[in-house]
């Protein structure tokens, strides 16, 4: 597991306290994947309701509040595959 994924798991764990209703996977290009579900946040590459893919830079900007997830999606920096309702719930948690 890369250092970027490890730090991202920690940062997301702080934002998503107590788990998440549904399942989402963040794929950080060239680094690995992070799962968010009812159990919390952990590194992994399991099936999920929605998969979000971005570069490490975009992912970090979203986590730090410098990039709005919806704006990142609309400008092509973040791709979403799967249930858009779950993606929107996750965006609300991250905002």
N, CA, C and O atoms as CSV, one atom per row, in Angstrom:
chain,resi,resn,atom,element,x,y,z
A,1,UNK,N,N,0.848,-1.182,0.000
A,1,UNK,CA,C,0.000,0.000,0.000
A,1,UNK,C,C,0.889,1.240,0.000
A,1,UNK,O,O,1.881,1.299,0.728
A,2,UNK,N,N,0.537,2.216,-0.807
A,2,UNK,CA,C,1.360,3.404,-0.919
A,2,UNK,C,C,1.140,4.343,0.267
A,2,UNK,O,O,0.135,4.256,0.973
A,3,UNK,N,N,2.087,5.226,0.464
A,3,UNK,CA,C,1.996,6.219,1.538
A,3,UNK,C,C,0.802,7.144,1.309
A,3,UNK,O,O,0.157,7.571,2.266
A,4,UNK,N,N,0.512,7.449,0.065
A,4,UNK,CA,C,-0.631,8.304,-0.264
A,4,UNK,C,C,-1.930,7.636,0.164
A,4,UNK,O,O,-2.795,8.294,0.742
A,5,UNK,N,N,-2.084,6.352,-0.105
A,5,UNK,CA,C,-3.294,5.629,0.296
A,5,UNK,C,C,-3.396,5.573,1.816
A,5,UNK,O,O,-4.477,5.765,2.371
A,6,UNK,N,N,-2.292,5.315,2.486
A,6,UNK,CA,C,-2.292,5.253,3.945
A,6,UNK,C,C,-2.750,6.582,4.549
A,6,UNK,O,O,-3.594,6.600,5.445
A,7,UNK,N,N,-2.200,7.683,4.062
A,7,UNK,CA,C,-2.591,9.004,4.570
A,7,UNK,C,C,-4.045,9.317,4.223
A,7,UNK,O,O,-4.756,9.925,5.022
A,8,UNK,N,N,-4.485,8.906,3.043
A,8,UNK,CA,C,-5.856,9.162,2.626
A,8,UNK,C,C,-6.852,8.392,3.494
A,8,UNK,O,O,-7.917,8.908,3.830
A,9,UNK,N,N,-6.503,7.162,3.851
A,9,UNK,CA,C,-7.373,6.378,4.733
A,9,UNK,C,C,-7.533,7.104,6.066
A,9,UNK,O,O,-8.642,7.196,6.592
A,10,UNK,N,N,-6.440,7.615,6.610
A,10,UNK,CA,C,-6.500,8.348,7.877
A,10,UNK,C,C,-7.362,9.600,7.751
A,10,UNK,O,O,-8.215,9.855,8.600
A,11,UNK,N,N,-7.143,10.379,6.697
A,11,UNK,CA,C,-7.885,11.631,6.511
A,11,UNK,C,C,-9.377,11.368,6.297
A,11,UNK,O,O,-10.221,12.059,6.868
A,12,UNK,N,N,-9.697,10.377,5.480
A,12,UNK,CA,C,-11.104,10.049,5.246
A,12,UNK,C,C,-11.759,9.495,6.509
A,12,UNK,O,O,-12.930,9.763,6.778
A,13,UNK,N,N,-11.004,8.731,7.273
A,13,UNK,CA,C,-11.528,8.183,8.519
A,13,UNK,C,C,-11.968,9.267,9.482
A,13,UNK,O,O,-12.946,9.096,10.210
A,14,UNK,N,N,-11.248,10.391,9.492
A,14,UNK,CA,C,-11.615,11.522,10.341
A,14,UNK,C,C,-12.884,12.202,9.838
A,14,UNK,O,O,-13.710,12.641,10.638
A,15,UNK,N,N,-13.045,12.292,8.525
A,15,UNK,CA,C,-14.218,12.946,7.941
A,15,UNK,C,C,-15.460,12.075,8.039
A,15,UNK,O,O,-16.564,12.582,8.237
A,16,UNK,N,N,-15.283,10.770,7.901
A,16,UNK,CA,C,-16.414,9.840,7.892
A,16,UNK,C,C,-16.352,9.046,9.189
A,16,UNK,O,O,-15.814,7.940,9.241
A,17,UNK,N,N,-16.910,9.635,10.220
A,17,UNK,CA,C,-16.880,9.017,11.542
A,17,UNK,C,C,-18.100,8.120,11.698
A,17,UNK,O,O,-19.231,8.594,11.595
A,18,UNK,N,N,-17.887,6.840,11.942
A,18,UNK,CA,C,-19.006,5.931,12.158
A,18,UNK,C,C,-19.494,5.229,10.913
A,18,UNK,O,O,-20.588,4.664,10.920
A,19,UNK,N,N,-18.726,5.246,9.855
A,19,UNK,CA,C,-19.112,4.514,8.650
A,19,UNK,C,C,-19.923,5.344,7.680
A,19,UNK,O,O,-20.113,6.547,7.862
A,20,UNK,N,N,-20.391,4.681,6.655
A,20,UNK,CA,C,-21.073,5.340,5.544
A,20,UNK,C,C,-22.194,4.432,5.076
A,20,UNK,O,O,-22.001,3.222,4.951
A,21,UNK,N,N,-23.349,4.993,4.818
A,21,UNK,CA,C,-24.505,4.225,4.361
A,21,UNK,C,C,-24.340,3.924,2.873
A,21,UNK,O,O,-24.604,4.782,2.030
A,22,UNK,N,N,-23.909,2.722,2.556
A,22,UNK,CA,C,-23.612,2.333,1.185
A,22,UNK,C,C,-22.149,1.962,1.104
A,22,UNK,O,O,-21.480,1.800,2.125
A,23,UNK,N,N,-21.658,1.829,-0.105
A,23,UNK,CA,C,-20.231,1.534,-0.276
A,23,UNK,C,C,-19.689,2.334,-1.451
A,23,UNK,O,O,-20.338,2.490,-2.485
A,24,UNK,N,N,-18.488,2.828,-1.254
A,24,UNK,CA,C,-17.839,3.613,-2.298
A,24,UNK,C,C,-16.371,3.223,-2.341
A,24,UNK,O,O,-15.777,2.853,-1.329
A,25,UNK,N,N,-15.805,3.314,-3.528
A,25,UNK,CA,C,-14.382,3.032,-3.705
A,25,UNK,C,C,-13.747,4.230,-4.380
A,25,UNK,O,O,-14.213,4.681,-5.427
A,26,UNK,N,N,-12.674,4.751,-3.776
A,26,UNK,CA,C,-11.859,5.785,-4.392
A,26,UNK,C,C,-10.651,5.109,-4.994
A,26,UNK,O,O,-9.887,4.453,-4.286
A,27,UNK,N,N,-10.470,5.259,-6.289
A,27,UNK,CA,C,-9.269,4.758,-6.951
A,27,UNK,C,C,-8.361,5.956,-7.197
A,27,UNK,O,O,-8.713,6.893,-7.913
A,28,UNK,N,N,-7.184,5.898,-6.583
A,28,UNK,CA,C,-6.192,6.952,-6.780
A,28,UNK,C,C,-5.218,6.422,-7.826
A,28,UNK,O,O,-4.474,5.474,-7.575
A,29,UNK,N,N,-5.235,7.044,-8.994
A,29,UNK,CA,C,-4.469,6.550,-10.128
A,29,UNK,C,C,-2.998,6.339,-9.771
A,29,UNK,O,O,-2.329,7.243,-9.272
A,30,UNK,N,N,-2.514,5.132,-10.035
A,30,UNK,CA,C,-1.124,4.795,-9.810
A,30,UNK,C,C,-0.752,4.531,-8.356
A,30,UNK,O,O,0.411,4.257,-8.058
A,31,UNK,N,N,-1.729,4.608,-7.440
A,31,UNK,CA,C,-1.435,4.447,-6.016
A,31,UNK,C,C,-2.179,3.291,-5.367
A,31,UNK,O,O,-1.594,2.545,-4.582
A,32,UNK,N,N,-3.467,3.127,-5.684
A,32,UNK,CA,C,-4.272,2.083,-5.059
A,32,UNK,C,C,-5.700,2.541,-4.857
A,32,UNK,O,O,-6.135,3.535,-5.438
A,33,UNK,N,N,-6.427,1.806,-4.028
A,33,UNK,CA,C,-7.846,2.097,-3.830
A,33,UNK,C,C,-8.195,2.115,-2.346
A,33,UNK,O,O,-7.552,1.466,-1.521
A,34,UNK,N,N,-9.229,2.876,-2.044
A,34,UNK,CA,C,-9.730,3.034,-0.680
A,34,UNK,C,C,-11.212,2.707,-0.676
A,34,UNK,O,O,-11.963,3.185,-1.526
A,35,UNK,N,N,-11.629,1.895,0.276
A,35,UNK,CA,C,-13.033,1.521,0.422
A,35,UNK,C,C,-13.665,2.329,1.562
A,35,UNK,O,O,-13.057,2.537,2.612
A,36,UNK,N,N,-14.896,2.774,1.323
A,36,UNK,CA,C,-15.671,3.470,2.344
A,36,UNK,C,C,-17.009,2.743,2.423
A,36,UNK,O,O,-17.727,2.637,1.429
A,37,UNK,N,N,-17.343,2.235,3.631
A,37,UNK,CA,C,-18.595,1.498,3.794
A,37,UNK,C,C,-19.057,1.573,5.245
A,37,UNK,O,O,-18.553,2.387,6.019
A,38,UNK,N,N,-19.993,0.743,5.603
A,38,UNK,CA,C,-20.528,0.750,6.958
A,38,UNK,C,C,-19.500,0.444,8.020
A,38,UNK,O,O,-19.677,0.812,9.181
A,39,UNK,N,N,-18.430,-0.225,7.639
A,39,UNK,CA,C,-17.361,-0.564,8.580
A,39,UNK,C,C,-16.366,0.580,8.756
A,39,UNK,O,O,-15.513,0.524,9.642
A,40,UNK,N,N,-16.464,1.604,7.933
A,40,UNK,CA,C,-15.543,2.733,7.997
A,40,UNK,C,C,-14.725,2.874,6.735
A,40,UNK,O,O,-15.224,2.654,5.632
A,41,UNK,N,N,-13.470,3.241,6.898
A,41,UNK,CA,C,-12.567,3.506,5.769
A,41,UNK,C,C,-11.365,2.577,5.876
A,41,UNK,O,O,-10.759,2.452,6.940
A,42,UNK,N,N,-11.026,1.929,4.769
A,42,UNK,CA,C,-9.862,1.047,4.761
A,42,UNK,C,C,-9.342,0.904,3.338
A,42,UNK,O,O,-10.072,1.125,2.371
A,43,UNK,N,N,-8.085,0.536,3.225
A,43,UNK,CA,C,-7.516,0.267,1.906
A,43,UNK,C,C,-8.135,-1.015,1.381
A,43,UNK,O,O,-8.327,-1.967,2.137
A,44,UNK,N,N,-8.448,-1.046,0.104
A,44,UNK,CA,C,-9.021,-2.244,-0.493
A,44,UNK,C,C,-9.528,-1.974,-1.885
A,44,UNK,O,O,-9.647,-0.826,-2.314
A,45,UNK,N,N,-9.825,-3.045,-2.583
A,45,UNK,CA,C,-10.275,-2.927,-3.976
A,45,UNK,C,C,-11.473,-3.842,-4.197
A,45,UNK,O,O,-11.524,-4.584,-5.177
A,46,UNK,N,N,-12.442,-3.784,-3.275
A,46,UNK,CA,C,-13.641,-4.616,-3.370
A,46,UNK,C,C,-14.675,-3.967,-4.278
A,46,UNK,O,O,-14.530,-2.807,-4.665
A,47,UNK,N,N,-15.716,-4.715,-4.616
A,47,UNK,CA,C,-16.832,-4.149,-5.361
A,47,UNK,C,C,-17.538,-3.122,-4.487
A,47,UNK,O,O,-17.610,-3.280,-3.269
A,48,UNK,N,N,-18.064,-2.061,-5.117
A,48,UNK,CA,C,-18.736,-0.996,-4.378
A,48,UNK,C,C,-19.924,-0.485,-5.182
A,48,UNK,O,O,-20.020,-0.723,-6.386
A,49,UNK,N,N,-20.828,0.219,-4.505
A,49,UNK,CA,C,-21.976,0.822,-5.179
A,49,UNK,C,C,-21.530,1.860,-6.203
A,49,UNK,O,O,-22.146,2.010,-7.258
A,50,UNK,N,N,-20.448,2.577,-5.880
A,50,UNK,CA,C,-19.923,3.597,-6.776
A,50,UNK,C,C,-18.397,3.607,-6.688
A,50,UNK,O,O,-17.822,3.413,-5.618
A,51,UNK,N,N,-17.761,3.834,-7.826
A,51,UNK,CA,C,-16.309,3.946,-7.888
A,51,UNK,C,C,-15.956,5.324,-8.415
A,51,UNK,O,O,-16.426,5.748,-9.471
A,52,UNK,N,N,-15.110,6.018,-7.647
A,52,UNK,CA,C,-14.649,7.348,-8.034
A,52,UNK,C,C,-13.158,7.257,-8.320
A,52,UNK,O,O,-12.407,6.685,-7.531
A,53,UNK,N,N,-12.730,7.813,-9.437
A,53,UNK,CA,C,-11.333,7.718,-9.853
A,53,UNK,C,C,-10.776,9.116,-10.086
A,53,UNK,O,O,-11.400,9.946,-10.748
A,54,UNK,N,N,-9.580,9.366,-9.526
A,54,UNK,CA,C,-8.930,10.670,-9.701
A,54,UNK,C,C,-7.427,10.504,-9.521
A,54,UNK,O,O,-6.957,9.470,-9.047
A,55,UNK,N,N,-6.680,11.536,-9.904
A,55,UNK,CA,C,-5.248,11.551,-9.642
A,55,UNK,C,C,-5.029,11.806,-8.155
A,55,UNK,O,O,-5.942,12.237,-7.451
A,56,UNK,N,N,-3.826,11.540,-7.687
A,56,UNK,CA,C,-3.487,11.797,-6.288
A,56,UNK,C,C,-3.661,13.280,-5.961
A,56,UNK,O,O,-4.109,13.626,-4.868
A,57,UNK,N,N,-3.311,14.147,-6.897
A,57,UNK,CA,C,-3.411,15.584,-6.668
A,57,UNK,C,C,-4.866,16.018,-6.502
A,57,UNK,O,O,-5.189,16.788,-5.597
A,58,UNK,N,N,-5.736,15.525,-7.372
A,58,UNK,CA,C,-7.159,15.874,-7.286
A,58,UNK,C,C,-7.763,15.322,-6.008
A,58,UNK,O,O,-8.518,16.016,-5.329
A,59,UNK,N,N,-7.440,14.084,-5.675
A,59,UNK,CA,C,-7.967,13.470,-4.474
A,59,UNK,C,C,-7.555,14.265,-3.236
A,59,UNK,O,O,-8.374,14.516,-2.352
A,60,UNK,N,N,-6.291,14.658,-3.176
A,60,UNK,CA,C,-5.805,15.433,-2.038
A,60,UNK,C,C,-6.517,16.787,-1.957
A,60,UNK,O,O,-6.873,17.233,-0.867
A,61,UNK,N,N,-6.724,17.437,-3.096
A,61,UNK,CA,C,-7.413,18.725,-3.104
A,61,UNK,C,C,-8.856,18.586,-2.604
A,61,UNK,O,O,-9.356,19.467,-1.904
A,62,UNK,N,N,-9.520,17.494,-2.958
A,62,UNK,CA,C,-10.880,17.248,-2.474
A,62,UNK,C,C,-10.858,17.056,-0.965
A,62,UNK,O,O,-11.679,17.638,-0.257
A,63,UNK,N,N,-9.931,16.249,-0.466
A,63,UNK,CA,C,-9.834,15.995,0.975
A,63,UNK,C,C,-9.553,17.265,1.765
A,63,UNK,O,O,-10.080,17.448,2.863
A,64,UNK,N,N,-8.725,18.139,1.210
A,64,UNK,CA,C,-8.335,19.354,1.916
A,64,UNK,C,C,-9.348,20.485,1.738
A,64,UNK,O,O,-9.176,21.569,2.294
A,65,UNK,N,N,-10.404,20.230,0.962
A,65,UNK,CA,C,-11.427,21.248,0.755
A,65,UNK,C,C,-11.069,22.293,-0.279
A,65,UNK,O,O,-11.775,23.291,-0.422
A,66,UNK,N,N,-9.984,22.080,-1.002
A,66,UNK,CA,C,-9.560,23.016,-2.036
A,66,UNK,C,C,-10.296,22.774,-3.356
A,66,UNK,O,O,-10.367,23.666,-4.202
A,67,UNK,N,N,-10.837,21.582,-3.529
A,67,UNK,CA,C,-11.559,21.204,-4.755
A,67,UNK,C,C,-12.908,20.626,-4.355
A,67,UNK,O,O,-12.979,19.703,-3.544
A,68,UNK,N,N,-13.967,21.167,-4.920
A,68,UNK,CA,C,-15.306,20.644,-4.680
A,68,UNK,C,C,-15.470,19.363,-5.501
A,68,UNK,O,O,-15.163,19.357,-6.693
A,69,UNK,N,N,-15.953,18.268,-4.879
A,69,UNK,CA,C,-16.091,17.013,-5.632
A,69,UNK,C,C,-16.984,17.137,-6.867
A,69,UNK,O,O,-16.695,16.544,-7.906
A,70,UNK,N,N,-18.059,17.901,-6.755
A,70,UNK,CA,C,-18.966,18.076,-7.895
A,70,UNK,C,C,-18.264,18.825,-9.018
A,70,UNK,O,O,-18.394,18.465,-10.188
A,71,UNK,N,N,-17.523,19.864,-8.664
A,71,UNK,CA,C,-16.772,20.624,-9.667
A,71,UNK,C,C,-15.709,19.741,-10.316
A,71,UNK,O,O,-15.500,19.801,-11.528
A,72,UNK,N,N,-15.042,18.922,-9.508
A,72,UNK,CA,C,-14.023,18.017,-10.056
A,72,UNK,C,C,-14.649,17.065,-11.068
A,72,UNK,O,O,-14.053,16.778,-12.106
A,73,UNK,N,N,-15.850,16.576,-10.769
A,73,UNK,CA,C,-16.557,15.684,-11.696
A,73,UNK,C,C,-16.931,16.425,-12.975
A,73,UNK,O,O,-16.720,15.918,-14.077
A,74,UNK,N,N,-17.481,17.612,-12.827
A,74,UNK,CA,C,-17.952,18.377,-13.987
A,74,UNK,C,C,-16.805,18.816,-14.905
A,74,UNK,O,O,-17.004,19.012,-16.104
A,75,UNK,N,N,-15.609,18.970,-14.336
A,75,UNK,CA,C,-14.460,19.398,-15.145
A,75,UNK,C,C,-13.599,18.226,-15.611
A,75,UNK,O,O,-12.550,18.428,-16.222
A,76,UNK,N,N,-14.045,16.996,-15.321
A,76,UNK,CA,C,-13.341,15.817,-15.795
A,76,UNK,C,C,-12.166,15.366,-14.943
A,76,UNK,O,O,-11.438,14.452,-15.331
A,77,UNK,N,N,-11.970,15.989,-13.788
A,77,UNK,CA,C,-10.872,15.594,-12.912
A,77,UNK,C,C,-11.226,14.368,-12.073
A,77,UNK,O,O,-10.338,13.678,-11.572
A,78,UNK,N,N,-12.517,14.101,-11.921
A,78,UNK,CA,C,-13.004,12.981,-11.127
A,78,UNK,C,C,-14.008,12.210,-11.964
A,78,UNK,O,O,-14.984,12.784,-12.447
A,79,UNK,N,N,-13.780,10.916,-12.140
A,79,UNK,CA,C,-14.753,10.114,-12.884
A,79,UNK,C,C,-15.554,9.279,-11.888
A,79,UNK,O,O,-15.037,8.838,-10.862
A,80,UNK,N,N,-16.835,9.073,-12.221
A,80,UNK,CA,C,-17.747,8.345,-11.348
A,80,UNK,C,C,-18.371,7.218,-12.154
A,80,UNK,O,O,-18.885,7.436,-13.251
A,81,UNK,N,N,-18.320,6.008,-11.599
A,81,UNK,CA,C,-18.907,4.844,-12.251
A,81,UNK,C,C,-19.781,4.126,-11.228
A,81,UNK,O,O,-19.284,3.616,-10.224
A,82,UNK,N,N,-21.082,4.089,-11.488
A,82,UNK,CA,C,-21.988,3.405,-10.570
A,82,UNK,C,C,-23.114,4.317,-10.124
A,82,UNK,O,O,-23.559,5.185,-10.875
A,83,UNK,N,N,-23.568,4.115,-8.901
A,83,UNK,CA,C,-24.739,4.795,-8.350
A,83,UNK,C,C,-24.441,6.260,-8.025
A,83,UNK,O,O,-23.704,6.559,-7.085
A,84,UNK,N,N,-25.025,7.170,-8.815
A,84,UNK,CA,C,-24.795,8.600,-8.605
A,84,UNK,C,C,-25.371,9.078,-7.278
A,84,UNK,O,O,-24.844,10.020,-6.686
A,85,UNK,N,N,-26.445,8.448,-6.797
A,85,UNK,CA,C,-27.015,8.830,-5.506
A,85,UNK,C,C,-26.016,8.614,-4.380
A,85,UNK,O,O,-25.883,9.455,-3.491
A,86,UNK,N,N,-25.317,7.491,-4.419
A,86,UNK,CA,C,-24.290,7.207,-3.418
A,86,UNK,C,C,-23.133,8.194,-3.553
A,86,UNK,O,O,-22.578,8.649,-2.552
A,87,UNK,N,N,-22.776,8.519,-4.779
A,87,UNK,CA,C,-21.698,9.501,-5.012
A,87,UNK,C,C,-22.076,10.851,-4.431
A,87,UNK,O,O,-21.233,11.524,-3.838
A,88,UNK,N,N,-23.334,11.260,-4.591
A,88,UNK,CA,C,-23.777,12.543,-4.062
A,88,UNK,C,C,-23.784,12.542,-2.533
A,88,UNK,O,O,-23.445,13.551,-1.913
A,89,UNK,N,N,-24.167,11.419,-1.921
A,89,UNK,CA,C,-24.119,11.308,-0.450
A,89,UNK,C,C,-22.677,11.472,0.034
A,89,UNK,O,O,-22.413,12.169,1.013
A,90,UNK,N,N,-21.761,10.822,-0.664
A,90,UNK,CA,C,-20.368,10.899,-0.288
A,90,UNK,C,C,-19.833,12.327,-0.455
A,90,UNK,O,O,-19.088,12.815,0.394
A,91,UNK,N,N,-20.211,12.986,-1.537
A,91,UNK,CA,C,-19.788,14.370,-1.765
A,91,UNK,C,C,-20.275,15.261,-0.619
A,91,UNK,O,O,-19.563,16.167,-0.187
A,92,UNK,N,N,-21.491,14.998,-0.130
A,92,UNK,CA,C,-22.021,15.778,0.986
A,92,UNK,C,C,-21.220,15.575,2.253
A,92,UNK,O,O,-21.041,16.512,3.032
A,93,UNK,N,N,-20.742,14.377,2.467
A,93,UNK,CA,C,-19.931,14.079,3.650
A,93,UNK,C,C,-18.553,14.749,3.544
A,93,UNK,O,O,-18.010,15.218,4.544
A,94,UNK,N,N,-17.998,14.790,2.343
A,94,UNK,CA,C,-16.663,15.324,2.149
A,94,UNK,C,C,-16.631,16.842,2.108
A,94,UNK,O,O,-15.587,17.445,2.353
A,95,UNK,N,N,-17.753,17.462,1.805
A,95,UNK,CA,C,-17.788,18.931,1.648
A,95,UNK,C,C,-17.601,19.654,2.958
A,95,UNK,O,O,-17.606,20.884,2.990
